Amino acid sequence: MLQTIKLKLVSEKLHIGVVSWREMYIFYPKIIQLKPEVDTGRLVCRCKGSNKWFSYRQIKKGLIKKNYPIQIDFPEWYFK
């Protein structure tokens, strides 16, 4: 089942889209949701199972206001 999400802010340099500070997506090479965490008193985001992270300050520098829709394919059992 396809789910459409509208990104409000986009960082074209990092290929990251932001819906809110809690919901961010990296959309290159494939769409993955980033999880917000706290690292030594600052907000960072990373992919689940990965050790590479992006600081919120780094993401915030290159953000441009842009309505950018993305589609994510969720399995049917996810909505039951």
Stockholm file with secondary structure:
# STOCKHOLM 1.0

chainA/1-80         MLQTIKLKLVSEKLHIGVVSWREMYIFYPKIIQLKPEVDTGRLVCRCKGSNKWFSYRQIKKGLIKKNYPIQIDFPEWYFK
#=GR chainA/1-80 SS CEEEEEEEEEETTTTEEEEETTEEEECSSSCEEEEEEEETTEEEEEETTCSCEEEHHHHHHTCEEEEEEEEEECCGGGGC
#=GC SS_cons        CEEEEEEEEEETTTTEEEEETTEEEECSSSCEEEEEEEETTEEEEEETTCSCEEEHHHHHHTCEEEEEEEEEECCGGGGC
//
